[in-house]
Amino acid sequence: MAQPDSKKIFFENLSGAGKAIAVLTSGGDAQGMNAAVRAVVRMGLYVGAKVYFIHEGYQGMVDGGENIKEASWESVSSMLQVGGTVIGSARCKEFRSHEGRLKAANNLVKRGITNLCVIGGDGSLTGANLFREEWSGLLGELVEQGSIDADSVQKYSALHIVGMVGSIDNDFCGTDMTIGTDSALHRIIEVVDAIMTTAQSHQRTFVLEVMGRHCGYLALVSALACGADWVLIPEMPPEDGWEDKMCQKLSANRAGMKRLNIIIVAEGAIDRNNKPITTEFIKDLVVKCLGFDTRVTILGHVQRGGTPSAFDRILASRMGVEAVLALLETTANTPACVVSLCGNQSVRLPLMECVQMTQEVQKAMDEKRFEEAVKLRGRSFVNNLKTYKLLAHRKPESELPISNFNVAVLNVGAPAAGMNAAVRSAVRVGISEGHKMFAVSDGFEGFYKGQIKEIKWADVGGWTGQGGSLLGTKRTLPAKHVDKIAEQMRMHNINALLVIGGFEAYESLLQLFEARTTHEEFCIPMCMLPATISNNVPGTDLSIGADTALNAIVETCDRIKQSASGTKRRVFIIETMGGYCGYLATVGGLAAGADAAYIYEEPFDIRDLQANVEHLTEKMKTSIQRGLVLRNENSNENYTTDFIYQLYTEEGKGVFDCRKNVLGHMQQGGAPSPFDRNFGTKISAKAMQWISKKLVETFRHGRVFANTEDSCCLLGMRRRALVFQPVVQLKDDTDFVHRIPKEQWWLKLRPLMKILAKYKTSYDVSDSGQLEHVVRNRPKELDASVAM
């Protein structure tokens, strides 16, 4: 469907009346598949289409009968938090044969199904594309057999396919993250964190095998997230003689007072001759060469199990809705497409182009073209590998460049999970660039008090998985203390500043920029990394810490909802943090399956509250027994959590009862999620490289002097790219009274949340970022991804 000049496609133009959509999950299961199925069913019903489940994947399509059932709104209730796939998945040999596909075509035509949404890996999607190409021929054969009439051939002449990639391996080219990958990383990191405590107690070495078949993504990213000593992946086998180098590294780490070693091995790990490298081989090697007490842990199917993470639920819900829109817009000439994620946007890409590139990776590995295999995996994979090498392997002092620059790093504002990973990354990259790194304790309050000390490579070991802020953080702004801060900067000869924090950090950089007119000490490169659970910093779509907070909210909501199972009908009112920013309430609501989310950015009145109560009352008359309402802490000064609780209690009498819960500071605590560890690590490394570049550019006549706007920047994620933006230029985008950006991308997710909660709302699919209706390849120049 062509887009109007305004680049807006209005929902009214996209009707599903008279269409039938079938959804199936095929191949290996992955956490988040149920969220995708739920979104397809509810969006399909919302647009007026008939929606069918195909149970047991392609096997169910071939067998027909009870395996193909019409779906209702209620049939996908309470499945958002369930791992695996409730409609079943199976690998089907029969569908690979022409006869099997003929049976499948007959079963679909009988029910008038010509739109398929396939959730699976490259094999499942390739099978779907072949089925589509053969469709007209299959219908011709069915007419000859007398199974269908000629009118059916005319009526159901084209089969439309849209794919969503569900695979924990993240091995599909064209998408930054596949459904299930983030949840699998959660399982791996939970195990690694637990193992590290016992390993430290006994001074042991642990060799962990993770899944991934021929893709090393899980191994690489989990190694980055836990600071593993060594990682082995199939795309980049170690150089010959790696055994001695690995043992030297392990020995050196122990000599540096480290009490444990972690080695992560992808199940498909190979050497340069394509010979498998097993965990037992590594264990025997370490015991023989070093005599270390060594244990092997094979994680296995634990990685596939468990509840999906907040990221996977949101990703799958967005992809599911986009898949239905793609099916509504498709024509007989539209190629089968796969709904994909690029940066923070959903895009559509030709299915077979993605499949062919995925197959090229394996071919490159088979032919020992390993550098090419890494590049084919995509920019995100390349960046992960570079960052891991930079942080895990310290160069000898003799090989380090000598820069004679001093760089200070500090945390400002409230603590956020992932801050410590960012500090570790900054310190190690800075040292690798030849700088002397200084840590400032307790933010700018510590700065003006002189709480500044040099920080070394080993000082930040083990910081990645630590929650909160190990440096200490305060909300104190620098404006009142610029004289003392300038004095400390002179004393320690600070040549650059990296500030990690939330809105206070942003305000601090603005104040330091203005102080340049009176204090030359601040005429140095300064960079800020957004780190706040509220995600309320202008200039970035995402902040370090927000993902961990979202997971805390979603896990709590799951438990709270479960507490009502089997009891009478009940509605829960949950208050989230975020200041005036409704990010946590909205995105947490989408991930937890909330019925409503009250936020400051979308004003509401008593009529809206009454409409919500009436909507819940209607829902409770069906088989649905639980309701969930989220409220941002500052959404309205009069309609408080207590007020809403009392209103719902009174108006729901005789239909449902009510409970309330204020989540509070539990949203700020806990170990950082894999996403926050890696997001913090990667953007911090990028920021330090920018600082190094700016130091060289601004070094003149024996000193650093930087007074331009572009030397005082915020590094943020903007849709598809990591962008350095001068903080001064972000002032016009900021509501300083309420401490939020004037425009926020996630507000476009609110209609999606309402639709999935069965509200009749005007859904404008003009989302200029996430709903991109142009089928094209990913731009090559991008080096950012919301993915890890």
C-alpha positions, 0 to 999 in steps of 0.5 A: 500500500502506497503511503500518502505524502504526509507519511501517515496511514490511517487505521480506517483504511486498513480493514480486515473484514472478510479476511482470515488470518492463521498464526502458527509457531514452528521449530524450536520454542522461544520465550515471547512467542505467546506474546506474539500470538496474543498480539496477532490474535487481538490485532486481527480481531480488532481490525475485523478479521477471523483469526485461527490458531494452528496448533503443533506448527506445520504438523497441525496444518498438514493434519488439519481437524482440531489442530486448526481452531478459530481464536477468540479474544479470551483464548489468549488471556493470561498467556503473556507471561507464559514461556514457550508456546501454548499453541505447540510447535513441532518439526514436521517432515511431512510438510517438506514433501509436496504431498504434505503441502497439498494437504496443508493447502486443502485444510487452509482453503476449507477455512478460507485462510489465505493469510499466514503469520509464521513465528519461527526460525529460518527453516520455518520461514523458508518452508512458508515461502516455498508454500506461498510460491507453490500455492496456485499450483497446489490449488490447481491440483486440489481442483483436479482431485475434486477436493475444492471447486474452481470458485475457491481457486479464484477466491483464494488465489494468493497466499500471503505470508508474514514472518516473525523470527522466534529463536533464542539463538539470534541467528537470523540476519536482518534483525537486531534481536529475535524473540526469545534472545533477551529471555535466554540471556536472562537465564544465562546471566542468572546462572552465571551470577549464582555460579560466580558466588560459589566459584569465588568461595572455592577459588574455582574455574567454571567452564559454561556451555551455552546454546546457539547452534552455529551462532555465538551471539548468546556466548558473546553477549553473556561473556560481555555481561558478566566479564568472562575471562575467555569466550569461544564462538564459532564465527571467530575461532581462536588463533592457533596456540590459543590454549597457551594464551588462555592459560596465561590469561587465567593465571594472570587474573589469579595473580591479580587477586581474582579468586575465580575464572569464568570461561564461556563456550558456545555449543558450536565452538570450533577451532581454525580447522573446524574441529569442535572445542568441547567444555571437557577439552577446556576443563582438562586443559586448565587442570593439566596446565594450571592445576586449577579446581575446574568445573563444567556446567552445561546450561542446556534447555534451561535457556529456553524455559522460564517466563519471557523478559519485559523486552521480549514481551514488548518486542513480540507485541510490537512485532505481532501488531506490525505483522497484522498490518503487513498482512492487511496491506499486502497484495498478490505481488508483495514478496513474503516479508519478515517483521524485524527490529532495527535499532528501536524501530520495527521494519519489514524486510524481504524474507528470502533476502534475510534467509539467504544472508543467514545461510551465507554466514554458515557457508563462510564459516564452512569455508573458513572465511571467519572475518566475513562470517562476523561481518555478515552477522551484522554491525551489532555482532561486530561491535559486541566482539570489538567491545569484549576484546577491548575490555577483557584483554588488557594490553601490556604497559609497553603496548599502551599509547601514552596520551598524558590525559586525565579523564574523570568519571562520576555518577550523578542523580539517583542510582540506576542498574547498569551504572557500574557496567558503564564505569567499568567500561569507561575505565578500561577503554580509557586505560587502553587509550593511554589515559589516566582514569580518575573516579569521583565519589558521590557525584558533584558533591564528592567532586567539590570536596575532593573525593577524587582518586585514580582508578586502575584496570583491576579496581573495576573487576566484577563491577558489571553485575553489581546493582546501584552505584559503587562510586556513590551518587548524589543529586547535587548540581554543580552550579553553586560549587563551580569555584571549588570544582574548578579548583579540584580540576586544576589540582588533578589536571582533569582534561575530560569528564564523563558524567553518567546519570539522569536528568540531574546529569543533563542539567549539570552538563548545561551548568558546566557549559555555561560556567565555561565563560568564567572558568577555563577549567571547564573548557574540556570535552564533556560527555553524558551517558543517560542512566535513569530508571525513569527514562526521562532524559531528552536526546535518547530513546533509552536510558541505562537502568530502565530495562532492569526497572521494567523487569522488576515491575513486570515480575511483580505484576505477574506475581500480583495477578497470580495471587488472584488466580482461582479467587473472585474477580479482582482488579489491582492498582499498581503505582510505579516510579518515574517522576512525571515521565510515564515510560515505566507505567506505559511500557510496563503496562504493555509488557504486563498486559495492563487494562489501563495506565495513567500518566501525566503526559496523557491527561485524564479526568473523572469521565476517563476513570469511569469509562475504565471502570465500566470497561473492566466491569464488562470484561469481568462478566466474561471468563477474565477474572483479573484486571491490572491498572498502572498509575505513574506516581505523578500522573495527577495530583488529585487523582491519587493512587488511593483515590483511584483505588477507592473509586474502583472499589466503590464502582466495582461493587458486586462485580470485582474487588480491588487491591492496591500496591505501591512498588516504590524503590524496589524498581531501583534495586537488584542486579542489572538486566543483561540489556542494561549491562551491555547497553551501559558497556557499549555506549560507555566504550563509544563515549570514551572513544569520542572523548579520546578523539576530542582530546586530540582535536582540542590539544593546542599549545600544550593544553586542552581547550574545548569551548564549542557546543559540540565538545559538551555532548549527550550520547543517546540512542535515536531510533536507529543510531547512537548520536552525540548531541550538544546538550545546549541544542537539547534545551528546546526539546526539554520541559524543565518544570516536569523534567521530561522531554517534550516529545517521547517516542513511547507515547506511540505505544499507548494505542497499542496497549489499549487495543490489546486491552480491548478498548475501542480506540482510533489507532493511527498507524502513522508511527513514523519510526516503528511501523515502517512500511517500506521493504528495504535492506538495513542501512550499512552505516548504522552502528547502533542497536537497541539490541545488545 
